[in-house]
Amino acid sequence: MQCGHFEAGRCRSCALMGTPYDAQLAEKQRQVAATLPTGLAWLPPVASRESGFRNKAKLVAAGTRGAPVLGILDRDQHGIDLTNCGLYEPGLAEAVRTMPRLVAELGLTPYDVPRRTGELKHVLLTHSPDDELMLRFVLRSPGQLRRIRDGLALLREELSGLRVVSANLQPEHKAIIEGDEEHVLTPEDSLPMRVNDVTLHLRTRSFFQTNTAVAAALYAQARAWIADLRPSEVWDLYCGVGGFALHALGHGADRVVGVESSAEAVASARLSGAALARGHHEWHAGDATRMLDDPVLTGRSGPDLVVVNPPRRGIGAALCARLDEHGPRHVLYSSCNVTTLAADLAAMPRLRPIAARLFDMFPQTGHHEVMVLLERDPPAQA
């Protein structure tokens, strides 16, 4: 893949741009294998398309009212137009190219970071496999909400497949993308994301992997391992919108329990589970470690298999100790940070890593996703 923005030095997000993709993938595989314990059975890495793979666009708004610039900010906090970035999948790319004109026609005033003036901070777009869109505007205050409401007909006319439109309010002058207050402006409040034979319903603040095709491979691999093990009950900690749990349901697992700190993601998981209509599923909003002490869960015999898919910091000492000492026969750990993954595995010596696979969610960068299957050795015979 070649990129004029990278070559001109305007954007260096894709740090591996220009390195042949086969070499990128081989080096990632070498790095993760060298960091994790030896003796693992490594499946072949899952490759991505080199370009046109992103289902999300996170665009910083700059420029002026009537002449907005959407992309990133340079060192002086001025806008760099990245609406022709080659990473976006086709339906998303078309929508992104249309957005500067639509922002101008809506009369939205971009936020000027140095001056701390203006309203529109970000434009966030998510594209589904069925060519539907979720569009979110991040505003400093509710002052321009009316302009977006009044422009809904224009947005629907210009953006094919537009399903959900919302405005998020982020009043602080901080390097954070969104705030706590969300206004959904359309009757539809979720975007269906069809992944394998499961449809995940994404609400406006729900997290989903950036690369739909590789996410589908990740969930399919988890399902294959779970189907072989046939656990009666699976707990999905850090479950997000429920991708792992819902792929396990009916494929080796008859009962799944999801735990996630984000109430918005839990609402998405409940909606997706109801639409799937198979097996028993339940979802709890709360801290994964604390929920293991919740009377609702502790009054049971416990899961046969636990899935963990934490943020980059890993699952931490407390949860490692719980899983190691009182956990299930199997743990499936999906990680976007092999360093914290290795530390967590070392903190669970009773659980032996037996298989692993690399999933290249983020071509052109050094980022990765790796999933490991762990097994507890059976008690020694007396």
Secondary structure, DSSP 8 states (H G I E B T S, - for coil): ---HHHHTTS--S-TTTTS-HHHHHHHHHHHHHHHS-TT-EE---B---SSS-B-EEEEEEEEETTEEEEEEE-TTS-EEE-TT-TTB-HHHHHHHHHHHHHHHHHT--B-BTTTTB-SEEEEEEEE-TTS-EEEEEEESSGGGHHHHHHTHHHHHHHSTTEEEEEEEE--S-SS-S--SEEEE-SS--EEEEEETTEEEEEETT----SBHHHHHHHHHHHHHHHHHH--SEEEEET-TTTHHHHHHBTTTBSEEEEEES-HHHHHHHHHHHHHH--SEEEEEES-HHHHTT-HHHHTS---SEEEE---TT-SHHHHHHHHHHH--SEEEEEES-HHHHHHHHHT-TTEEEEEEEEE--STTSS--EEEEEEEE------
